[in-house]
Amino acid sequence: MTKLGVIVGSTRKNSFSKQWADNIVTLYPEGTEVEFLDIANLPLYNQDLDENSPQAYTDFREAVKRQDLILFVTPEHNRTISAALKNALDVASRPWGQSVWNGKPALIASQSISGIAGSNANKDMLKILGFLNMPVAGQPEVMLGNSQELLKDGKAPQGTLDFLQTAVDAHVALLK
Ligand SMILES: Cc1cc2nc3c(=O)[nH]c(=O)nc-3n(C[C@H](O)[C@H](O)[C@H](O)COP(=O)(O)O)c2cc1C
């Protein structure tokens, strides 16, 4: 059974990123095991802790390790990804040589309440995931704008879901 790890880059209670993630996970093949990986309680990454990591780091690294696919849904904060998401990426990338991201196929979805749809965050994620050696479904690019208008009671419109389905299919196709 395919395991899908979902990382939502916003820790906000009513996060639009989380609402998009809830929509996107429904589009994976039946039987996909979905696990949302919490990033809110990870202490700020500190290299001194590589030797003797806090339990929260260990748990998060283990959670990433058991996934076959990773879906990132990121907001845009000041023209890049959120600090919480960057922290999570850093935590699971270390100690050096033991990154648990290595080789895991990823799908990046960015979203924002503006028309630019988190495109800066999306491109910054591409840069980071390239370095972390994660194959990324490059097309279609998932940049979701005006989230507060598109999401009605948390539900995406059918046209957007149809588009997202093509992105999910491209993600699943990266599985070996
Ligand atoms: C600190 C901060 C910086 C932001 N910077 C941007 C930005 O650069 N571009 C953008 O489109 N929206 C920006 N926004 C608005 C976010 O797109 C909006 O708050 C979005 O809902 C965040 O995602 P969330 O609902 O999952 O928390 C910013 C919001 C915050 C809180």
The ligand as an ORCA input file, in Angstrom:
! r2SCAN-3c Opt
* xyz 0 1
  C       3.713     36.721      7.525
  C       2.862     36.656      6.279
  C       3.419     37.002      5.059
  C       2.648     36.889      3.888
  N       3.242     37.134      2.687
  C       2.563     36.862      1.544
  C       3.228     36.928      0.293
  O       4.403     37.233      0.193
  N       2.510     36.620     -0.818
  C       1.179     36.255     -0.760
  O       0.584     35.987     -1.788
  N       0.525     36.197      0.432
  C       1.186     36.469      1.568
  N       0.556     36.361      2.785
  C      -0.866     36.026      2.816
  C      -1.060     34.514      2.757
  O      -1.152     34.124      1.411
  C      -2.336     34.129      3.475
  O      -2.276     34.552      4.809
  C      -2.592     32.644      3.385
  O      -3.888     32.416      3.811
  C      -1.620     31.872      4.253
  O      -1.878     30.497      4.220
  P      -2.693     29.746      5.355
  O      -4.144     30.163      5.215
  O      -2.506     28.300      5.033
  O      -2.150     30.132      6.681
  C       1.289     36.491      3.957
  C       0.748     36.175      5.210
  C       1.508     36.242      6.343
  C       0.904     35.859      7.673
*
